Amino acid sequence: MASTIFRSVANENGISIPDDLWPRIKGYNLSLLFQAYSVSHDVQNARLKKKLSDALSQQIETLIESH
């Protein structure tokens, strides 16, 4: 779904080959999520640490599964 939305926005803004850009954007977003996930383990509050780690894990899984 995300790539479909991306293609639509790219077309509206005159980007001719949005399919070439999507993997680069996806890779960039994944790297940021992995950095945040690794830093989340430094959180001292156990409940906050678990919630943050779980939320980041779900975002990483969703982004990996998107086409």
N, C-alpha and C positions, 0 to 999 in steps of 0.2 A: 504494500500500500504506500509506503514512504517513497519508493522509487517512482510510483505513478504520480504522486503529488509533485515530486521533484521535476519529473519530465514536463508536467503541465506548467509549472512556474518557469522552468528553463525556456520553454517554447514562447511563453508570454514575454520573456525578456530577451528574445533573440539569440539564445544559446543554441547553436545548430546541432551539436552532438552531445546531448545531455547524458546519454548512456556511457560515454567515456568519462564523464565527471563523477558519476555516482560512486564507483568503486573508490575513488580518491577521497571523496567526502566521507564515505562509510569508514574507510581505514583511519582517517583523521579522528573521527568521532570515537571509534573503538579505542584508539590510543589514549584519548582523554579519559574515557571510562575506565580503562585498565589502570591508569595512573591514580584516578580517584579511588578505585577499589583498593589498591595497595595502601594508600594513605589512610583509608577508613579503618584499617586494623590498628592504627595508632590512637584511635578515640578511646578515652578512658572509661566513659560511661558504657556499661555492658549492654543495656537496652538500646541505646542510641547506636552503638557499634553494630549490633545485630540488624537493626532496621536499615541502617545505611548500607551495610554490606549486602543484605537481601535485595534492596531496591536497585543497587548498582548491578548486581548479578542478573536481575531480571532485564535491565536495560541492555546489558551486554548480550544476553541470549536473544532478545528481540532483534537487536541490530544485526547479529550474525545470521539469523534466520531470514531477514529481509532480503529481497532480491532486487 
